Amino acid sequence: MTNPSVTIVGAGLGGLVLARVLHVHGIPSTVYEAERSPADRAQGGLLDIHEYNGQPALAAAGLTAQFRRIVLPGRESYRVVDRDGTVLFDRPDDGSGDSPEVPRAALRRMLLDSLPPGAVRWGHKLASVRGRGSYELTFADGTSVVTDALVGADGAWSRVRPLLTDATPAYGGTAAIETFLFDADRRHPATARVVGGGSLFAFDTRASGKLFLGHREADGNLHAYLWLSRPLAWFTTVDFDSPAAATARIAREV
């Protein structure tokens, strides 16, 4: 086949890296994304880019230099403590680490900027897809496209995956509750000192399935997660619409 049309569903990091690699090799593609714009929602916290997978992918995309410019220095320091605060492991970031940290939003912006104008079609929520050999995609607004090659990069609840398998996501038994401490060095100095310049892991060795993780973001904020092994129904009992009630309920688990 000459000049096949290539469609990628999902403008997350995986879909954008693929679109960029194809572009580098002179193969045009179109990315369809449900979000209305790059600013439609927050993109999460930091992402460590490992030397055995993420960095080779960015090298294949010709973006190593751009990637290095958004790396956050000092974020590869790791500290592990037990429930009482006893330090079990403390490794500072001396610059020799192999998995530098970058903000997800900055990485996504870098990838978007590397694509030709119009490569990403925003506001296209995939409703259904059918075909084999060639594929017809229908979007929530009623429009449709036909493509020769189709890549599903649309996350856990992918609309493309059912073309290959009937497997669906299932709860694995552990979930995370996340929060932020803003302007941490000024407003929460003691916590900021404990976390340090990178990441803090706190384990409760007396209770399985309980982990606290905090890491320093690019803007002076601390991003914190409490991982709990609980039945999925347990999380529905927490009133997350009420910060005070949710905080009180979660504190009882810590």
N, C-alpha and C positions, 0 to 999 in steps of 0.2 A: 504494500500500500504506500502511495506517495502522499506526503503532507496530510497525515491523519489528524483529525481534530482531537484535542486532548482536553478533557474537562476534569477539574479537581473540585470536589465538594468540601468546603471548609477552609477558612483562612486563618487557621491556627498555625503554630510554628512548623509542624510537619508538612502541611499543604503548601505553605509559602516557601520552605526550603526546596521542595520538589519543583515548584514553579520556577524558582530561580535557577536551579541546576539545568532544567530543560531550556530555559532562556539562554544560559551560557553556551549550550550546545546548539543553539539556533532552532530550537523546537518551540513554537508558540503554544501557550496553553491559556485557558480561562479558569479562574477560580471563582466559585460562587459561594457567598457567605450570607448567613441569615442576619447577622448584625447589620445595622443600618449605616455604620461608619466605624472607622478605627477607634473612635472615642466612645462607642456605645456602652462599654462597660469596662470595669477595671480588669487587668490581665493577671492578677495574682502577684506573688512576691518574687523572690530571687530564684534563679535557676542555675545549678552548677553544670557547666559544659565540660564533659569528660573528654580526655584525650583519645579514648578508644571508640567513641561514637559521635558525640556532638561536634567535636573539633574537626574530624575528617569530613563530616557533612558540610560544615561551613567552608572548609578548604575547597571542596568540590564545587561549592557555590561561588568561589572566588571572593569570599568576604572575610578572610582571616584578619586583615588589617583593620577593617571596620569593626569587627568583633572585639579586637584587642582594645579599641578606643572606648568601649562601653563597659569593660571589666571594672569591677569595684575593688580597689586594692584593700588588702587586709581582711577580706571576708572569708578566707580559707583558714581562719583560726577556729579551733573547736575545743570546747570545754564540756566535760561530762561530770556530773555530780550525782550523789545519791539524794534520798529524800531529806536528809539532814543538812545538805549543803557540802558534805565532804567531797573534795575534788578527787575524782578517780582517774581523770585523764585531762591533760591540758597541753594543746599543741598550738603555738603561735603561728601566724602566717609569716613565713620568712621569704616568700616569693618563689619558693621551689615547688609549690603544689601543682597538681596536674588537672584540677577541675575548678577553674576560676568561676566566680559568681557574677552573673549579670542580671539586671532587672528584666523580667519577662516583657514588660511593655516596651522597653528600649530595644530589646532583641526583635520584637515583632515590628516595631517602627523601622528598624534597619532593613529587615527583609522586605517590607512594603516599598521602601524607597528604592530598593534594588530592582524592582520590576517595572516594566514599561507601563505608561499610563493606560488605564482601562483594563489591565490584566485581572483585577479583582472587581467583581460585580457585587456591590453591597446590597443589602435588603432583599436577598433571594433565599428565602427559607424553603428548602426542598421538602415537597409534600409526598412525592412518590417517584419511583424509577422502575422502568421495565426494559426488558430486551436481553439479548445475548448476541455478541458480535458487534452490534451497535445498540445504543441505549437512548431512550427517551426520558428526559427529566422534566417533571412538572413541578412548578413552584406554587407557593401558597397564594400568590396573586393571580394564578391562572395561566401564566405564561409557561412556555415549554421550549426545550432545546433538544436536539439530537446530536450525539457525539459518537466518535469511533472508539475512543479509549476513555475509560472512566476510572477515577481514583477516589475512593472514599476516605477523606481525612476529617470526618465530621463527628469525631468523638465517640463517647460511650454508647449513646443511643443513635448510632449511625443508621441512616436510611439506605445506605449503599450496602452495608454488610449482609443483609438478608439475601442478596444475590449470590453470596458465596456459602453462607452457613445459617443455620437456625439458632446458633448460640446467641444468648442475650446476657447482659450484665446481671450479676447477682451480688448481694451484699456479702462481704467477706468476714464480717464479725467485728470490725474495728472502724471507727469513724473519728474525725477530728473536729473540734470546735475551735474556731480561730478568732483572734481579736488583735487590736493594735494598742500600743502605748505611744501616743504622739509626743514629739519633742522630748524624747526620753531623757537625754542628758540633763535637761533643766527641770522637767516635771517629775521624773522618776529616776533620780541619779543613782540610788542604791541598786535598783534593778539593772540599770544600764551598765554599772560596773561589774555586776555578776555575769551578765551576758558577754561583756567584752566587745571586741571589734568584729566578731564573726557570729558563731552559733553556740548556743548552750543547749545541752541535752540533760534532762533530769529524770532519773528512773526511780520508781518506787519498787525496790527489790522484794518488798513484802506483799506486793499485789501484782499479779501478772496482768498484762494488757493495759498498763497505765504509763504514759510517757508525756513529758512536757518538753516542748521545743520552742526556743526563742531565737530569733536572729535579727541582726541589724540591717535595716533597709538603707537605701541610698540617701534618704532625706532626713536622717536622724531619728526616724521612728523605729520602734521595735515591733516585729511581727511575731505573734505568739500562737502556739497551737497546743491544745490538750487532747491527746489521743486516748480514747477509752474503748475497751472491749465490752460492748453492751449489745443487747438485742436491738434491732433497728427500731422497734416500737418504743424503746426507752427514750430515744431522742425526740419523739413526738410529744412526750410529756413535758418537755422544757418549753416555757413560754418565751420564745426568742423575740417576740414583739415587745416585750417588756425587759429592757436591759437590766433593771434592778432585780426583777424576779429571776431572770436567766442567770445572772451573776450569783445570786444567793443559792440557786439550785446546783449550779456547777461547782461552787465552792465546797459543797458538802461532799463532793466526790474526790476532792483533792486532799 
